[in-house]
Amino acid sequence: MTNDPYAVLRALLRAEAARNAPKEQVPQVKEPKPQRPPEEPGR
């Protein structure tokens, strides 16, 4: 066990900050949804 009583608090704050940080460095690639042709009304 560590002697630093604030180690857990710092780890939680670091994780929360990383979770809320803007993700500009890592662009997320979304899977393209298959495009369906628009259904014609009245069919």
N, C-alpha and C positions, 0 to 999 in steps of 0.2 A: 504494500500500500504506500501511496505517495505521502510525503510530508506536507504537501501544498493543499490546504483546505479549499482553495479557490480554483483548483485545476478543473474540477467538474463544471463549475460555473463558467469559466472561460471557454471550455469546450462547447457548452451549450450555446453560449453567445456567438461563438465562431460559426457553429453549424447554422444557427438562425440567420446570421448575417449572410452566409453563403447561400442559404435557401432563398432569401429575399433579394439577393443581388441581381441586377439585370444581366441577362444571359447574352450579351453582345459578342463575347469572345467565342462562344461555341454556338454556331448556327444550327438549330435543330431542323433536321430534314424530315418534313412530314410526308407520309406516304400519299401519293396522289390517289384520290378516290376515282373509281371508274366512272366516266361520264356517261350518263344515260341521256338519250335524246328526249326532249320534252314531250310529254304525252299530249296528243291533240285532243281538245275537248269534243265531247259528243261521240266518242268511239266506244 
